[in-house]
Amino acid sequence: MPTDDSQQDDPTTTLRHILRERMTGLVATLQPCLYADVLQALQAKGKLLAQPSSPVSPASPPSIVGMWPLLTLLVAQAVSPQVDLFCASSVAVAVECFVCALDLLDDVEDGDLTPTVNTLGSARALNVSTTLLALAQKAILSLSTRDVRPMLVLRLLDALQEGALLATSGQHRDLLAEQRPLDEFTSEECLEIARGKAGSIMRLACRLGAMCAEADEGLLEQFSLLGEQLGIAHQLHNDCHDLYDFLSSSGAQGDTRREKSDMARGKKTLPIVLAHTLQEPATSADTQEQEDARALQQGILAAWGIRLLYRERVRSCLESIQEGAAQRPIAPPLLRLLDVD
């Protein structure tokens, strides 16, 4: 996905401004003692209220300011260009709060001292996460004050709850995997974990966007599948980057990135499992170290190839959407966000 906000066109910039105003108003309802901490979480790198960042290296994970709510809002507009912006932006802001909450939980559970967790500490970070989950529901419930059908509000809340259960189940499976031997894992199980984590969250982001625009069931499922495939590709990108970062810093003294890597935590990501299957026995300690590095590099390449396969599946989903009964074109801002234009 694009990493430089300067490359975004005017419509995307306008939508981001609308989303920021909506989020600012939502957070402003908090008590002052909680407001500052929640605001800090929402201003973290890549979050909606963060300042645009400078371009990063191609090896870095995909990042764009406000990517998640923009995805939801652009999907809503793809379904219905005349969708009510208050409705769509409220749902999009709910997605941002939801994802930010899960990110904080993930950081605390994995012991990652990200800037936000490092500043707030684990206890306050957990409380901010709880607050953000409540704000996600509040943003959707705010639709009841507008001319939005009560049944649609209930459907949106139900989809949010179902997405939360799927994502937390995926995260729990990932945590339990840390305690299991690497020999037990297959690439298929790694992909299932990726589907349960990032796949389910991005599926939710796209599904809520299509749902608030009142897409029919067929189109709703198409956008849901697109989000799932995109989420898996996104997770594989992050997994490959983490392992690449580990290899790059393995010779550095005092490099904290090693302490936060998937390797150090015993994660069973696809590149790590593939590297294990590709590893060959060595005759000495020196050659073993070289063989380990070679296997890890091969694991990254193999996992990256599978990531590209999921990117192609995203393109196939888009083609199916565009070739549907409505013959709807996908707007350039959404294509660029999906990195398929």
N, C-alpha and C positions, 0 to 999 in steps of 0.2 A: 504494500500500500504506500501511497505517497508519504513523504516525510517532511515536506516543506510547505508550510501554510501559504507562502507567497505564490505558490503555483495554483491555488484555488481560485475559481472564477468568482465574479461578483455575487451571483445567486447563492453560492455556498457561504460566502462571507456574511451576507444578509441573514441567512438562516442561522448561522452560528450566533449572530448578534441577538436574534429573537430568542434562541435557546438560553443564552447567558442571562438575558433580562428575566426570563421565566424562572431560571434557577435561582437568581439573586433574590427574587421576590419570595420564593419558597423557603430559602434558608433564613431570610429575614424574620420569619415567624418564630424562630428558636429563641430560647432564653440566652442572654448575653454570655453567660459562663460557658455555654455549649457552642455558641455561634462560631467563635474564633477557631476552635478545633475542627469543626465540620468544614469550615471554609478552607482551612489549610489542606484537608484531605482532597477537596474538590479543586484545589489549585496545584496539585501534584502534576508531575510531567505527564502530558497527554490528556489530562482531564479537561473538562469543559471550561473551567474558570482559569486554567493555566495560561500563561503568556505564550505566544507562538515561539517555538524553539527553532534554532538554526538547524540546517541539514546535518544528518549524521551519516556515518559510514554505511555502505551497502550491507555490511555484515550485521548491523544492529537490528533489533526487532522492529517490526513495523509500528509506527507511531504517528498520530496526527491529533492535534488538539480537538477534543470533542468528537472523536471518531464514532463512539457508540450512539450518542443521541442523534448525530447527523445521519447515521445509517438508518435508524428508525424513522426519522422524519422524511428522508429521501425515498424510502420504500413506500411510505404513506402517500407521498406525492406521485410516485410511479403508478400506484393503484388508482388514485383519483387526484388529478392535478388541482382540482378545486376543493380539496379536503380542508376542513376548518382548521386553521393554523393554531388556534388556541387548543383544540382537542389534540392535534398531532404533536404539538410542542410539549403539552403536558405529559403525554405518554412517553415522548422521547426523553424528557427530564427524569421521569420515573426510571427509565432504563439506565440513565447515567448514575443515579443514586444507587440503584441495585448493583450495578457492576462495580462501582467504587466500594460499596460495602463488602462484596465478596473478595475484592482485591485485598482489602485490609485484613479480612479474616485469613486469607491465604498466606499473606506475609507473616502474620503472627503464628499461624500453625506451622509454617515451614521454618520459623526462626530467622526470617530475612529482615535485617536491620535497614529497611528502606529509609529515606529521609523523613517520611511522615511518621513511621513507627519509632524511629530513633529519637525524634523530637517529642512525640506524645507519650511514648512508653506503651507497653502492651495493654495495660488496663484501660487507659484513655482511648487507645485505638479501637479496642473492642466496643467501648461505649459509643464511639463515633459510628462504628459499623452498625450497631443496633439502631442508632438514630437515622442513619441513611436508609435502612430498610423500612423504617416507619415513614420517612419522607417519600419513598417510592410509592407506597400505598396512598399517602395523602395526595400526591400529585394526580393519581388516577381518580381518587374520590372527588377531587375538585371539579371533575367533569359534571358531577351531579348538580352543580350550580348553574350550568349552562343548558342549552337545549340539546342534551345528549340523552338518548334512550337509556333508562335504567338497566335494561337487559344488556346493552353494550358495555356499560360500566362494570357489571358483574362478570361478563365474559373476559374483560381485560384483567380484572383482579384475579379471576380463576387461572388465567394463563400465566400471570406473574407468580402465583403460588405454585403452580405445577412446574414452572421453570426453576423456581428456587429449590424444590425438592429434587429435581433431576440434577441440578448443578451441585448441590451439597452431597448427593449420593455419589456423583463422579469424584468429588474431592475426597470423600471418605474412602472410596476404593483406592485412590491414589495414595492416601496416607497409610492404609493397611498394606499396600504393596511394598512400602519401604521395609517391612519386617520379613518379607518373603525372599528366599534365595533367587538369584538372577536366573539360575538354570530352569526355574519353573515357568518363566515367562515366554510368551510367543509374541510375534509382531501383531497378531490379531488382537490379543488382549491389550497391548499398548494402544492400538487404535481405538479400542472400546473405551479406554480411560480418557483419551483425547476427545472422543465423541461426548462422553459424559460431562467433561469439564467445559472447555472452550466451545465445543460443538453445540451443547445445549444452551449456553448463554447467548451465542450469536444467533442461534435458531430463535430464541425468545425475542431478541432485538428486532429481527426481521418480521417475526410473526405478529408482534404487537403493532408494528407499523402498518402491516397489511390489514390487521384486524380493525384498527381505529379508522381506517379508510373504508371499512365494511366490504372487503374483498369477498368474493364467493368462495366456497369451500375448496374448489380446485385451485384457484389462484393462491389462496391462503397456504395450502400445502406446498405449492411450488416455491413460494418465497421462504417458507419454513425450511424446506430441504436445501435451498440455496444457502441460508444462514448456517445450517449445520455443516455443510461441506466447507464453507468458508472458515468456520470456526476451527475445524480440524486442521485445515491448511495453516491457519494462523498459529495453532498450538505447535505444529511440527516445525514451523519457522522458529518459534521461541526455543524449542527443545534443541534444535540444531545449533542455534546461536549460543545457548548456554554451554554446550559441549565444546564448541569452537573456542569460546571464551576461556574455558578450563584449560584447553590445550595451549592456548596462546600465553596464559599466565602461569603455566606449570613450572616454569623455571624462575619465576620472579620471587624474590624474597619478600615476605610480609604482604603479599597481594591478597586483599580481603575477598576478592571475587571467588577465590577457590573455596572459601568457607561457606559461600552461599550457593555453590553450584549444585546441580542435580546429582553429580557424582558423589559429592561429600555427604549428601542426605540419603543416598541409597535409592534415589528415584529410579523407576523402571520406565524411562522414556524410550521411544522407538529407536533413536540413534544409539543409545547405550545397549539396548537388547540386541540390535543388529550387529553392533561391534563385538558383542560377546560371541555371537554365532560365527562371526568371521575370523575370530582370533585363532591363531595356530600356536602349538607348543614351541617354546624356545629352548635352546641348549644351555644358556647361561643367564645370569641376572642382567647383564648388559643387553643381550639380545632380547630378553623378555621385555625390558623397558621399551626398546625400539618396536617390538611387535605389538605391545599395548598401544603405543601411539599410532602405529599404522592401522590397527584394527579400529581405533576410535575415528580416525580420518575416513576410513571406508564406511563406517557406520553413519557418519554425517552425510556422506555422498549418497548412500543408499536411501536414507530417510528423506533427503532433499528431493530425490527423484520421486518418492511417494508423495511428497508435498505437491510437486508439480502435477501429479495425477489428480489430486483433489482440486487444484486450481482449474484444471480442464473440466472437472465436473461442475464447478461454479459456472464456467462459460456455457456448458450444456444446459444448466438450469436457466440461465438468462435467455438462451435461444428458445427454449420451450415456452418461456413467459412471453417473449416477443412474437412467437408464432401462434399464440393462443387465439381464441375466438375474437378477442378485442383488438388484436393486431396492435398492441400498445408498444410504442418505442420507449426505450429506456433512456432517460435524460443523461447527458454527459456528466453532470456532477456525481451521479450515482455510479456510473461506469468508472470514473476516476477513483472514487472511494474504494470500489471493489478491485481496482487495478486491472481492469479488463478492457479498457477502451483502446 
